[in-house]
Amino acid sequence: MAHSAIHDAGAPAAPPTAHVPWYRVLYIQVLIAIALGILVGWASPEWGKSFKWMGDAFIALIKMMIAPIIFCTIVHGIASIGDLKKVGRVGLKALIYFEVVSSVALLIGILVGEIIQPGAGFGADVTKLDAKAVEGYASKAAADSTVAHLLGIIPKSFFDAFASGDLLQVLLISILTGVVLTGMGKKGEGITHGIDAAGQVFFRIIGLIVKLAPIGAFGAMAFTVGQYGIGKVIDLAWLVGTFYTTSLLFIFVVLGGIAAFAGFSIFRFLVYIKDELLIVLGTSSSETVLPHMMTKMKRLGASDSVVGLVIPTGYSFNLDGTNIYMTLTTLFLAQAVGADLTITQYATIFLVAMLTSKGASGVTGAGFITLAATLAAIPGNPVPVAAMTLVLGVDKFMSECRALTNLIGNGVATVVVSRWEGELDREKLAQVMAHPVSIGTEISDESPTAPGDTDTTPPKAVAAQ
């Protein structure tokens, strides 16, 4: 089957020579927007809160395209492979990687929580906590039992998955469709080609929407500072600082070590995806950059089939930042209310957090719901769900770090699985990493499928050594 535009954007042979004015560079625009948002929210909280609709509108515009893009990408990826054994092999390798790294993230949260003890001496009075403030999160968590969680993966209808935007549901129907098309032979090729063409249309739409990222980042940041105030962060600075420090430790030590094994520098990788990181920082949602991350991972040398399966799946199963947040915050709350946890309760926190984190796909507030579910499942209820009110005011600031860590983790996972599968173009990886600033800027300033942005030669797969 002909090589598709959305499945190989191609890496330029050298840094672009055309000079782009600084004010047209996306990451600079987003940085300025974030700074202005903080300033407006701090100077005039009520005025800052009035800009909430800007952030909401940008996220809504991105989210309306996520389901169809994931569907088109996964279906085309599976159908193009034409080998269901390979699909299963890639999927199994990805899941093994996800579970191992996610477990490390959960354990790091527990270890840091025990060593630093950010909640020690907080002295919260459980009887005076306002349970009504977290009633909504608690009710959603209570409804999300293991059986309900599994049944929730099945949509009410084929098209309901697109209407609801549930990533797990979209993954299910995408995999089923791709598998069926693979078995249809030549009859399925025409349908696959049509789905691929539709995917190119959706990617171009995303290319237009992402130009509004500075507006969305400004609105979201102005609202956050105006609504919660910087004072809230100061009140719980020890917890917030511990969480950010732990996440940085995980990124540079754990993910950095994994990246080094895969043949690239985590520092250069972060520079390469700087635009996406800043957009996530402004919107607190990693979903806003999902399409661009897929394009950039292909430009980095990861194979089409791996990118098409790992990135969308990782948004539901590889949430390192969320895992760190859940165990660390759970221990903070336990220490804050004076609860002494047993080994059994620690084990329960680990296992329940591993389950409840699945499906928390980077949407703002999803981590708070999974935290409520984790607290409610601890035997003996040593930490009441009402204790979440202690961190309600700073959760929005922590959600930004969750989303950033999740995004970086999924990017690293894509390269690692591609190398594991023997389909990583290591020459292209080295080339892009040698010029992460120039190449990264050029990619972000264009639509993912801009004319002339394709390489009709299939990427050279370089076997892992």
Summary of the structure (lengths in Angstrom):
residues: 465
radius of gyration: 21.9
end to end distance: 28.6
largest distance: 68.1
contacts: 1717
relative contact order: 0.19
helix: 75%
strand: 0%
